[in-house]
Amino acid sequence: MATLVVDARGRITLCKELLQHLDVEPGGKIEIVKLPHGRIEIRAAKTAGRISDAFGMLKRTSNRTLTVEQINGRTAKGKTGHR
């Protein structure tokens, strides 16, 4: 358990260990949810993601090329291979 100190302006600072636990980096955002009986929940804010998360997503795993007809045929079958 961590104990935090409230400064004169009513702010608190989360220690590095807690930020790492939340997987929040500098500049990141957190959400505070009010719960009953004077409790709160602190969690990492859901984000749209970073552009760097998409790098490599479309990377080809082979050097083989497909014709337009092959691509259309595979698309028509869908992911399961069944029409």
Contact map, one row per residue, 1 for C-alpha under 8 A:
11100000000000000000000000000000000000000000000000000000000000000000000000000000000
11110000000000000000000000000000000000000000000000000000000000000000000000000000000
11111000000000000000000000000000000000000000000000000000000000000000000000000000000
01111100000111000000000000000000000000000000000000000000000000000000000000000000000
00111110000110000000000000000000000000000000000000000000000000000000000000000000000
00011111111100000000000000000000000000000000000000000000000000000000000000000000000
00001111111100000000000000000000000000000000000000000000000000000000000000000000000
00000111111000000000000000000000000000000000000000000000000000000000000000000000000
00000111111000000000000000000000000000000000000000000000000000000000000000000000000
00000111111100000000000000000000000000000000000000000000000000000000000000000000000
00000111111110000000000000000000000000000000000000000000000000000000000000000000000
00011110011111000000000000000000000000000000000000000000000000000000000000000000000
00011000001111100000000000000000000000000000000000000000000000000000000000000000000
00010000000111110110000000000000000000000000000000000000000000000000000000000000000
00000000000011111110000000000000000000000000000000000000000000000000000000000000000
00000000000001111111000000000000000000000000000000000000000000000000000000000000000
00000000000000111111100000000000000000000000000000000000000000000000000000000000000
00000000000001111111110000000000000000000000000000000000000000000000000000000000000
00000000000001111111111110000000000000000000000000000000000000000000000000000000000
00000000000000011111111110000000000000000000000000000000000000000000000000000000000
00000000000000001111111100000000000000000000000000000000000000000000000000000000000
00000000000000000111111100000000000000000011000000000000000000000000000000000000000
00000000000000000011111110000000000000000001000000000000000000000000000000000000000
00000000000000000011111111011100000000000001000000000000000000000000000000000000000
00000000000000000011001111110000000000000000000000000000000000000000000000000000000
00000000000000000000000111110000000000000000000000000000000000000000000000000000000
00000000000000000000000011111000000000000000000000000000000000000000000000000000000
00000000000000000000000111111100000000000000000000000000000000000000000000000000000
00000000000000000000000100111110000000000001100000000000000000000000000000000000000
00000000000000000000000100011111000000000111100000000000000000000000000000000000000
00000000000000000000000000001111100000001111100000000000000000000000000000000000000
00000000000000000000000000000111110000011110000000000000000000000000000000000000000
00000000000000000000000000000011111000011100000000000000000000000000000000000000000
00000000000000000000000000000001111101111000000000000000000000000000000000000000000
00000000000000000000000000000000111111111000000000000000000000000000000000000000000
00000000000000000000000000000000011111100000000000000000000000000000000000000000000
00000000000000000000000000000000001111100000000000000000000000000000000000000000000
00000000000000000000000000000000011111110000000000000000000000000000000000000000000
00000000000000000000000000000000011111111000000000000000000000000000000000000000000
00000000000000000000000000000001111001111100000000000000000000000000000000000000000
00000000000000000000000000000011111000111110000000000000000000000000000000000000000
00000000000000000000000000000111100000011111000000000000000000000000000000000000000
00000000000000000000010000000111000000001111100000000000000000000000000000000000000
00000000000000000000011100001110000000000111110000000000000000000000000000000000000
00000000000000000000000000001110000000000011111000000000000000000000000000000000000
00000000000000000000000000000000000000000001111100000000000000000000000000000000000
00000000000000000000000000000000000000000000111110000000000000000000000000000000000
00000000000000000000000000000000000000000000011111000000000000000000000000000000000
00000000000000000000000000000000000000000000001111101000000000000000000000000000000
00000000000000000000000000000000000000000000000111111100000000000000000000000000000
00000000000000000000000000000000000000000000000011111110000000000000000000000000000
00000000000000000000000000000000000000000000000001111110000000000000000000000000000
00000000000000000000000000000000000000000000000011111110000000000000000000000000000
00000000000000000000000000000000000000000000000001111111100000000000000000000000000
00000000000000000000000000000000000000000000000000111111110000000000000000000000000
00000000000000000000000000000000000000000000000000000111111000000000000000000000000
00000000000000000000000000000000000000000000000000000111111000000000000000000000000
00000000000000000000000000000000000000000000000000000011111100000000000000000000000
00000000000000000000000000000000000000000000000000000001111110000000000000000000000
00000000000000000000000000000000000000000000000000000000011111100000000000000000000
00000000000000000000000000000000000000000000000000000000001111100000000000000000000
00000000000000000000000000000000000000000000000000000000000111110000000000000000000
00000000000000000000000000000000000000000000000000000000000111111000000000000000000
00000000000000000000000000000000000000000000000000000000000001111100000000000000000
00000000000000000000000000000000000000000000000000000000000000111110000000000000000
00000000000000000000000000000000000000000000000000000000000000011111011000000000000
00000000000000000000000000000000000000000000000000000000000000001111111000000000000
00000000000000000000000000000000000000000000000000000000000000000111111100000000000
00000000000000000000000000000000000000000000000000000000000000000011111110000000000
00000000000000000000000000000000000000000000000000000000000000000111111111000000000
00000000000000000000000000000000000000000000000000000000000000000111111111100000000
00000000000000000000000000000000000000000000000000000000000000000001111111110000000
00000000000000000000000000000000000000000000000000000000000000000000111111111000000
00000000000000000000000000000000000000000000000000000000000000000000011111111100100
00000000000000000000000000000000000000000000000000000000000000000000001111111110000
00000000000000000000000000000000000000000000000000000000000000000000000111111100001
00000000000000000000000000000000000000000000000000000000000000000000000011111111111
00000000000000000000000000000000000000000000000000000000000000000000000001111111111
00000000000000000000000000000000000000000000000000000000000000000000000000101111110
00000000000000000000000000000000000000000000000000000000000000000000000000001111110
00000000000000000000000000000000000000000000000000000000000000000000000001001111111
00000000000000000000000000000000000000000000000000000000000000000000000000001111111
00000000000000000000000000000000000000000000000000000000000000000000000000011100111
